Every structure is written in structure tokens, then in C-alpha cells.
């Protein structure tokens, strides 16, 4: 005897009160949703979750405490951007906040009318765009190059050599470049010994933006290589074998297998890099400030330091830093939205 859909073995149909919830649950499962009753039944009590995860929670508590102490508590000091802050009006700088007069948005109006601020902002944007075009693709290309090396020993040595400058301080990096590209450096002395006129790249204001980009590439490209190599290690070899069986050569496999595997990581790092667009560097530019002049080396970070620490204008420096942070947040949100439009997750999901 054949059975119709939804009928019992004896040929009768179940009551509608039983059939409708079952149909609703099946429809929800088809659409990828779980019924509320199932979610409530699967919810683990908080006491059991605490007992299960208390070791991990206790391990993260010091990190959370440091994050709150050094990253979020100092945000309360941004209130001085709306004051004429004087640290000497009270016995200490914290209580001086409560005794300083309020000036509203006067510091922000002053910032808009300050040509030095706009010069620093222009240098920051130009350096960010230059580093985004010249610096960001280099770790991807080097990771693909190292990943194509067959011998593991050669790959490990090349990776270690490229990653080593990441541990150097900016003082050492600038010193190395000074010894190579400076007026008394190796290249200039070699040219003079052979009858050519030497050069001093370290004091050339016109080429300074390319110099700091080369320094950033030499110092931090190895860090990006580590990230992209970790992403490449997760790519299944079956995909390469299947592509090779279909007749794809090395370049085709890289274009259709390797680069799509790297795309989520590239999107994530690009979003983070865009969000950090206005922080192109502080120590690197401060060390070379006297060599090329303020006009070429002044960025927003050094401008805030100069106005706040050197000149003691804390309220104005806080206003510039607050605007810089707000623009950075907007850039992160915009870049992450663009990543969503491209089908990538970015920093957070939709």
C-alpha cells in the first residue's frame, strides 16, 4: 500500500495541530533558521558556561584591564579639546581639567584657520596614498615568490632574512639608510672615488616621501609576508592538483587559486591600513625632521607632538588628535562597507 505525503502507516493523516508545527519547523530548517523553541532548549545556562570557560575568561582579564587602562581611560582626557586647558592651574594635571575654562569649539575653529595644520594634513594624505600604492602590494608579491620556492630550507632562510628588519628600531633603520644613502654613505663615497659626483638622499626634501616609503618597506614588509604565508598555508593542495589536471599553468593557478585564497586577508589588512591612514608614522619622521625641514616631514602625528608637548598648547593638540581619530573611524567604517560590497567580511560581518 502506498503512502501519501504526511500520512501515517495506517493510511490516516495526523491532526492539523501536529502537522502545522512540523511543517513550520521544516520550512525554517530549509531557510536556514532554527525555531525559537530549539534555540531556547539549546541555550546553556550561564553557570555552566562560566564553569566551562572560566580558565579562558581569567586569562583574558589582565588583557582587558590593560586595554581599559591604557586605551579607554585616556579617552576621557579628550574633554580638554573643548577647554583652554592649563595644567598649572591646580596641583596636578587631572584636577586642572575641572578648573580650566570651557571654550566650546574654539580650538576646532582655530584648527580650520591654521595653514600649518593643512600642510601637515596634506603631507599625511600624500604619504598614505604613496605607501598604499607602493608598499601594500610588496608583501603580497614577496609572499607569492617565497611560497613558490620548492626547497623548504631556502624558503625558511629567505623568510627569516626579510622578517629580521621588523625587529629593528626606527633609530637603527634611519642610521642604516644614512650609512648607505647619506652624503658620507657607501654609495656617495664609491661614486666620488670613481670620479662621479656624490649625492645625499637623506637631505633631499623632494624625494623624502619616497625615502620614508622605502624605509617602511624594508622594515615592515616581512611582517606582511608572515601573514600572507599563513593564509597560503591554509589553501588545500587539492585545488592546485585539480587546476593542474584541467591544464592550468603556474600563472593560471596563481590567478585562480592563490589570489582568491588571499583575498579575504588582503581585504582585512587593507581595511585596517585605511583606518590607520592618518598615522603614517611619528618616530620615523621626527628623527629626520631636521635633515629635510618641517615642510617635507611634518605630518599630523609630529604636528600634535610639536603643538602639545613642545609648545604646551594641550587643548589645541587634543582637538587635532580628536579630529584625526574621528576621521580614522569613518575611514574604517567606509572601507569595511566597501569590503562588504566586494563580498568580503572585512573587520566585522554585516
BELVENZI-V816335 format. One record per residue. RES is the residue in one small letter. PHI is phi in radians with two decimals (NA if undefined). OMEGA is omega in radians with two decimals (none if undefined). D_CENTER is the distance of its C-alpha to the mean C-alpha in Angstrom with 1 decimal. Layout:
((RES & PHI & OMEGA & D_CENTER) (RES & PHI & OMEGA & D_CENTER))
This chain:
((x & NA & 3.13 & 66.5) (x & -1.43 & -3.14 & 63.3) (x & -1.90 & 3.05 & 60.9) (x & -1.45 & -3.11 & 59.2) (x & -1.11 & 3.09 & 55.6) (x & 1.46 & -3.12 & 55.2) (x & -1.61 & 3.11 & 58.8) (x & -1.50 & 3.09 & 60.0) (x & -1.05 & 3.13 & 62.1) (x & -1.43 & 3.09 & 65.3) (x & 1.67 & -3.14 & 64.5) (x & -1.55 & 3.13 & 63.7) (x & -1.71 & 3.11 & 60.5) (x & -1.20 & 3.10 & 58.5) (x & -1.06 & -3.11 & 58.7) (x & -1.12 & -3.13 & 56.4) (x & -1.14 & 3.11 & 55.0) (x & -1.58 & -3.06 & 53.7) (x & -1.25 & -3.05 & 52.8) (x & -1.15 & 3.08 & 50.6) (x & -1.08 & 3.12 & 48.1) (x & -1.13 & 3.11 & 47.9) (x & -1.15 & 3.12 & 47.2) (x & -1.15 & 3.11 & 44.6) (x & -1.13 & 3.11 & 42.8) (x & -1.14 & 3.12 & 43.0) (x & -1.13 & 3.12 & 41.7) (x & -1.15 & 3.12 & 38.7) (x & -1.16 & 3.12 & 38.1) (x & -1.14 & -3.13 & 38.2) (x & -1.41 & 3.10 & 35.7) (x & 1.53 & 3.14 & 33.3) (x & -1.89 & 3.10 & 34.0) (x & -1.83 & 3.12 & 35.5) (x & -1.02 & -3.11 & 38.4) (x & -1.07 & -3.13 & 38.0) (x & -1.11 & 3.12 & 40.8) (x & -1.18 & 3.11 & 39.1) (x & -1.14 & 3.11 & 35.8) (x & -1.18 & -3.13 & 38.0) (x & -1.22 & -3.11 & 39.9) (x & -1.52 & -3.11 & 36.8) (x & -1.22 & -3.12 & 35.1) (x & -1.51 & 3.11 & 35.2) (x & -1.04 & -3.08 & 36.6) (x & -1.10 & 3.13 & 34.3) (x & -1.11 & 3.12 & 36.6) (x & -1.23 & 3.10 & 36.2) (x & -1.12 & 3.09 & 32.5) (x & -1.11 & 3.13 & 32.4) (x & -1.14 & -3.12 & 34.8) (x & -1.32 & -3.00 & 32.8) (x & -1.95 & -3.03 & 29.3) (x & -1.15 & 3.11 & 30.4) (x & -1.11 & 3.12 & 29.4) (x & -1.17 & 3.13 & 25.8) (x & -1.13 & 3.12 & 25.8) (x & -1.14 & 3.09 & 27.4) (x & -1.19 & -3.11 & 24.8) (x & -1.53 & -3.10 & 22.0) (x & -1.05 & 3.10 & 24.0) (x & -1.05 & 3.13 & 23.3) (x & -1.15 & 3.11 & 19.5) (x & -1.11 & 3.11 & 19.9) (x & -1.08 & 3.11 & 22.4) (x & -1.14 & 3.12 & 20.2) (x & -1.11 & 3.12 & 17.3) (x & -1.16 & -3.05 & 20.0) (x & -1.23 & -3.01 & 21.7) (x & -1.82 & -3.10 & 19.0) (x & -2.03 & -3.05 & 16.4) (x & -1.88 & 3.10 & 18.7) (x & -1.07 & 3.10 & 22.1) (x & -1.10 & 3.10 & 21.2) (x & -1.09 & 3.12 & 20.3) (x & -1.13 & 3.13 & 24.0) (x & -1.26 & 3.10 & 24.5) (x & -1.14 & 3.12 & 23.2) (x & -1.12 & -3.14 & 26.8) (x & -1.20 & 3.08 & 27.9) (x & -1.16 & 3.12 & 26.4) (x & -1.84 & -3.13 & 29.4) (x & -2.23 & 2.90 & 31.9) (x & -1.73 & -2.94 & 33.7) (x & -1.27 & 3.09 & 32.5) (x & -2.26 & -3.09 & 34.8) (x & -1.18 & -3.08 & 34.1) (x & -1.72 & 3.14 & 37.7) (x & -1.36 & 3.14 & 39.3) (x & -2.40 & -3.08 & 39.3) (x & -1.22 & 3.09 & 39.5) (x & -2.52 & -3.04 & 35.8) (x & -1.21 & -3.11 & 32.6) (x & -1.28 & 3.13 & 31.9) (x & -1.21 & 3.10 & 35.3) (x & -1.15 & 3.10 & 35.2) (x & -1.08 & -3.09 & 32.8) (x & -1.38 & -3.14 & 35.7) (x & -1.92 & 3.14 & 38.1) (x & -1.47 & -3.11 & 36.2) (x & -1.28 & 3.10 & 37.3) (x & -1.51 & -3.14 & 35.2) (x & -2.18 & 3.11 & 34.7) (x & 1.21 & -3.09 & 32.7) (x & -1.73 & -3.11 & 30.5) (x & -1.09 & -3.14 & 32.3) (x & -1.14 & 3.13 & 29.3) (x & -1.25 & 3.06 & 27.3) (x & -1.12 & 3.08 & 30.4) (x & -1.12 & 3.13 & 30.7) (x & -1.14 & -3.14 & 27.1) (x & -1.11 & -3.10 & 27.9) (x & -1.57 & -3.06 & 31.0) (x & -1.62 & 3.13 & 29.5) (x & -1.19 & 3.10 & 29.3) (x & -1.16 & 3.09 & 27.4) (x & -1.12 & -3.12 & 24.5) (x & -1.20 & 3.06 & 24.4) (x & -1.15 & 3.10 & 24.7) (x & -1.15 & 3.12 & 21.7) (x & -1.15 & 3.12 & 19.7) (x & -1.11 & 3.11 & 21.1) (x & -1.08 & 3.14 & 20.1) (x & -1.13 & -3.12 & 16.5) (x & -1.16 & 3.14 & 16.3) (x & -1.10 & 3.14 & 18.2) (x & -1.16 & 3.11 & 16.1) (x & -1.12 & -3.14 & 12.8) (x & -1.12 & 3.14 & 14.8) (x & -1.15 & 3.12 & 16.4) (x & -1.22 & 3.11 & 13.4) (x & -1.18 & -3.11 & 12.0) (x & -1.42 & -3.03 & 15.5) (x & -1.63 & -3.02 & 16.5) (x & -1.60 & -3.00 & 13.6) (x & -1.09 & -3.12 & 11.3) (x & -1.26 & -3.04 & 14.5) (x & -1.13 & 3.10 & 15.9) (x & -1.06 & 3.11 & 14.2) (x & -1.14 & -3.14 & 15.2) (x & -1.13 & 3.13 & 18.7) (x & -1.19 & 3.09 & 19.1) (x & -1.12 & 3.08 & 18.2) (x & -1.14 & 3.13 & 20.8) (x & -1.16 & -3.14 & 23.2) (x & -1.17 & -3.13 & 23.1) (x & -1.15 & 3.13 & 23.4) (x & -1.44 & 3.11 & 26.5) (x & -1.24 & -3.04 & 28.2) (x & -1.37 & -3.05 & 31.0) (x & -1.34 & -3.12 & 31.9) (x & -1.10 & -3.11 & 29.6) (x & -1.15 & 3.11 & 30.7) (x & -1.12 & 3.12 & 29.7) (x & -1.13 & -3.14 & 26.3) (x & -1.17 & 3.13 & 25.7) (x & -1.15 & 3.13 & 27.0) (x & -1.10 & 3.13 & 24.8) (x & -1.13 & 3.13 & 21.7) (x & -1.16 & 3.14 & 22.7) (x & -1.13 & -3.13 & 23.5) (x & -1.28 & -3.08 & 20.2) (x & -1.49 & -3.05 & 18.3) (x & -1.03 & -3.13 & 20.6) (x & -1.07 & 3.12 & 19.3) (x & -1.07 & -3.11 & 16.0) (x & -1.53 & 3.14 & 18.4) (x & -1.39 & 3.02 & 20.1) (x & -1.36 & -3.14 & 19.8) (x & -1.16 & 3.08 & 19.4) (x & -1.09 & 3.14 & 23.1) (x & -1.21 & 3.14 & 24.0) (x & -1.11 & 3.13 & 21.8) (x & -1.12 & 3.12 & 23.5) (x & -1.13 & 3.11 & 26.8) (x & -1.07 & 3.13 & 26.6) (x & -1.16 & 3.09 & 25.9) (x & -1.14 & 3.14 & 28.8) (x & -1.27 & -3.13 & 31.1) (x & -1.74 & -3.01 & 30.4) (x & -1.88 & -3.13 & 30.0) (x & -1.32 & -3.14 & 31.7) (x & -1.12 & 3.08 & 35.3) (x & -1.85 & -3.08 & 36.6) (x & -1.41 & -3.06 & 34.2) (x & -1.13 & -3.07 & 35.3) (x & -1.18 & -3.13 & 35.0) (x & -1.12 & 3.14 & 36.9) (x & -1.18 & 3.11 & 39.6) (x & -1.14 & 3.10 & 40.1) (x & -1.11 & 3.14 & 40.6) (x & -1.18 & 3.12 & 43.0) (x & -1.17 & -3.14 & 45.0) (x & -1.80 & 3.04 & 45.6) (x & 1.57 & 3.11 & 46.7) (x & -1.64 & 3.09 & 43.5) (x & -1.42 & -3.12 & 42.0) (x & -1.37 & 3.13 & 38.9) (x & -2.56 & 3.12 & 35.8) (x & -2.28 & -3.12 & 33.2) (x & -1.23 & -3.06 & 29.7) (x & -1.26 & 3.13 & 28.3) (x & -2.00 & -3.13 & 30.3) (x & -1.55 & -3.09 & 29.9) (x & -1.21 & -3.11 & 28.2) (x & -1.22 & -3.12 & 28.1) (x & -1.76 & -3.05 & 26.2) (x & -1.13 & -3.11 & 23.9) (x & -1.14 & 3.08 & 20.8) (x & -1.29 & 3.11 & 21.4) (x & -1.13 & -3.11 & 22.0) (x & -1.21 & 3.05 & 18.8) (x & -1.16 & 3.09 & 16.9) (x & -1.12 & 3.09 & 19.2) (x & -1.12 & 3.12 & 18.5) (x & -1.14 & 3.11 & 14.7) (x & -1.13 & -3.10 & 15.5) (x & -1.13 & -3.07 & 18.2) (x & -1.45 & -2.91 & 16.2) (x & -2.00 & 3.12 & 12.8) (x & -1.13 & 3.13 & 13.8) (x & -1.10 & 3.10 & 15.3) (x & -1.14 & 3.09 & 12.3) (x & -1.14 & 3.10 & 11.0) (x & -1.08 & 3.13 & 14.7) (x & -1.04 & -3.10 & 14.8) (x & -1.13 & -3.09 & 12.2) (x & -1.27 & 3.07 & 14.1) (x & -1.16 & 3.07 & 17.4) (x & -1.12 & 3.08 & 16.9) (x & -1.19 & 3.13 & 16.4) (x & -1.20 & 3.14 & 19.5) (x & -1.16 & -3.13 & 21.5) (x & -1.49 & 3.14 & 21.4) (x & -1.34 & -3.12 & 23.1) (x & -1.21 & 3.10 & 26.8) (x & -1.21 & 3.11 & 29.3) (x & -1.09 & 3.13 & 31.6) (x & -1.17 & 3.10 & 29.5) (x & -1.16 & 3.14 & 30.1) (x & -1.14 & 3.11 & 33.7) (x & -1.14 & 3.11 & 34.3) (x & -1.16 & 3.11 & 32.9) (x & -1.16 & 3.10 & 35.1) (x & -1.16 & 3.10 & 38.1) (x & -1.41 & 3.08 & 37.6) (x & 1.65 & -3.14 & 37.8) (x & -1.35 & 3.08 & 34.2) (x & -1.42 & -3.10 & 33.7) (x & -1.11 & -3.11 & 30.8) (x & -1.21 & 3.10 & 29.1) (x & -1.14 & 3.12 & 29.8) (x & -1.14 & 3.11 & 28.4) (x & -1.17 & -3.08 & 25.2) (x & -1.30 & -3.02 & 24.9) (x & -1.77 & -3.14 & 26.0) (x & -2.10 & -3.02 & 24.8) (x & -1.23 & -3.10 & 22.1) (x & -1.12 & 3.02 & 19.8) (x & -1.06 & 3.09 & 20.2) (x & -1.24 & 3.13 & 19.2) (x & -1.48 & -3.03 & 16.0) (x & -1.03 & 3.10 & 15.2) (x & -1.07 & 3.14 & 13.6) (x & -1.20 & 3.11 & 11.1) (x & -1.08 & 3.13 & 10.6) (x & -1.12 & 3.14 & 10.3) (x & -1.11 & -3.14 & 7.6) (x & -1.15 & 3.11 & 5.4) (x & -1.19 & 3.08 & 6.9) (x & -1.09 & 3.12 & 6.4) (x & -1.13 & 3.14 & 2.7) (x & -1.21 & 3.10 & 4.2) (x & -1.16 & 3.10 & 7.2) (x & -1.12 & 3.12 & 6.6) (x & -1.75 & -3.02 & 6.3) (x & -1.12 & -3.07 & 9.2) (x & -1.51 & 3.10 & 11.8) (x & -2.05 & -3.08 & 10.7) (x & -1.34 & 3.11 & 11.7) (x & 2.53 & 3.10 & 13.4) (x & -2.18 & -3.09 & 16.4) (x & -1.12 & -3.13 & 18.4) (x & -1.04 & -3.10 & 18.3) (x & -1.41 & -3.14 & 19.8) (x & -1.16 & -3.14 & 22.1) (x & -1.19 & -3.07 & 23.7) (x & -1.90 & -3.07 & 24.7) (x & -1.13 & -3.08 & 25.6) (x & -1.29 & -3.07 & 29.3) (x & -1.33 & -3.07 & 29.5) (x & -1.97 & 3.13 & 28.4) (x & 1.67 & -3.09 & 29.0) (x & -1.22 & -3.07 & 27.2) (x & -1.07 & -3.11 & 27.2) (x & -1.63 & -3.01 & 25.0) (x & -1.86 & -3.09 & 22.7) (x & -1.35 & 3.03 & 22.3) (x & -2.08 & -3.05 & 18.8) (x & -1.10 & -3.14 & 18.0) (x & -1.13 & 3.12 & 17.0) (x & -1.22 & 3.11 & 20.3) (x & -1.16 & 3.10 & 22.2) (x & -1.11 & 3.12 & 21.4) (x & -1.11 & -3.10 & 22.5) (x & -1.16 & -3.11 & 25.5) (x & -1.31 & -3.05 & 26.7) (x & -1.48 & -3.05 & 26.0) (x & -1.50 & -3.09 & 26.9) (x & -1.30 & -3.08 & 29.2) (x & -1.59 & 3.12 & 31.0) (x & 1.29 & 3.13 & 30.8) (x & -1.60 & -3.00 & 29.9) (x & -1.20 & -3.11 & 27.6) (x & -1.15 & 3.14 & 28.0) (x & -1.17 & 3.11 & 27.0) (x & -1.12 & 3.10 & 23.9) (x & -1.15 & 3.12 & 22.9) (x & -1.14 & 3.11 & 23.4) (x & -1.12 & 3.11 & 21.2) (x & -1.13 & 3.13 & 18.4) (x & -1.17 & 3.10 & 19.0) (x & -1.12 & 3.12 & 18.9) (x & -1.07 & 3.11 & 15.6) (x & -1.14 & 3.13 & 14.0) (x & -1.13 & 3.10 & 15.8) (x & -1.15 & 3.11 & 14.7) (x & -1.09 & 3.10 & 11.0) (x & -1.11 & 3.12 & 11.9) (x & -1.09 & 3.12 & 13.9) (x & -1.17 & 3.10 & 11.4) (x & -1.10 & -3.14 & 9.1) (x & -1.11 & 3.13 & 12.5) (x & -1.17 & 3.13 & 13.8) (x & -1.16 & 3.11 & 11.2) (x & -1.20 & 3.06 & 11.5) (x & -1.13 & 3.09 & 15.2) (x & -1.13 & 3.08 & 15.3) (x & -1.12 & 3.08 & 13.8) (x & -1.11 & 3.12 & 16.6) (x & -1.14 & 3.10 & 19.1) (x & -1.48 & 3.12 & 18.3) (x & 1.55 & 3.13 & 19.1) (x & -1.83 & -3.09 & 15.7) (x & -1.37 & -3.08 & 14.4) (x & 1.31 & -3.14 & 10.8) (x & -1.33 & 3.14 & 9.3) (x & -2.49 & -3.13 & 13.0) (x & -1.34 & 3.13 & 16.4) (x & -1.18 & none & 18.8))
